[in-house]
Amino acid sequence: MDIQSLRQKYMMSPPEGYSKKQIEHMSDSDLLDMNYFLNEFNNDNDWDHEPEPIPKPKKKGAFFKIDELCPACQELIKSKTK
């Protein structure tokens, strides 16, 4: 879509907060920026699904097994929990 077609589209139906006159006198660059931000998340792949829930821990306490950590971290945790 060329810039004049884009301008006509928005003059026919101005976005909320804009008047036809503002669209008419808007620079090409500003018009392209506005179009980008109005359509940024209209892609089928963007925000079309619910976010995955954060898994709840199976038991209270640590979220990891101490033996899954590096040896230095294991020693640090052991020294802090004595």
C-alpha positions, -999 to 999 in steps of 0.1 A, spaced: 0 0 0 15 34 -10 15 64 13 -14 82 -4 -36 51 -1 -27 48 35 -35 85 41 -69 80 24 -76 50 45 -70 69 78 -88 100 66 -119 79 58 -118 64 93 -94 83 116 -80 63 146 -93 73 180 -77 106 191 -70 119 155 -90 141 132 -92 139 94 -74 173 93 -45 159 115 -41 129 92 -42 151 61 -14 173 74 7 145 90 41 139 75 47 107 55 71 95 82 46 102 110 18 85 91 40 54 86 49 54 123 13 56 133 3 28 109 31 6 124 20 11 160 -17 7 152 -9 -27 135 21 -39 155 2 -67 172 -23 -76 144 -1 -104 131 -18 -138 136 13 -150 155 13 -121 181 -7 -124 213 -33 -148 198 -31 -172 227 -32 -172 264 2 -172 281 13 -205 296 7 -206 333 37 -206 356 41 -241 370 35 -244 407 61 -262 428 52 -298 436 61 -293 472 70 -265 495 106 -255 498 133 -255 471 124 -253 434 154 -275 425 173 -306 437 206 -297 454 224 -325 434 214 -307 402 236 -277 411 274 -273 405 296 -286 434 305 -250 445 268 -241 448 260 -273 467 287 -264 492 275 -229 496 239 -240 502 250 -267 527 271 -241 546 242 -217 548 216 -242 559 237 -257 588 
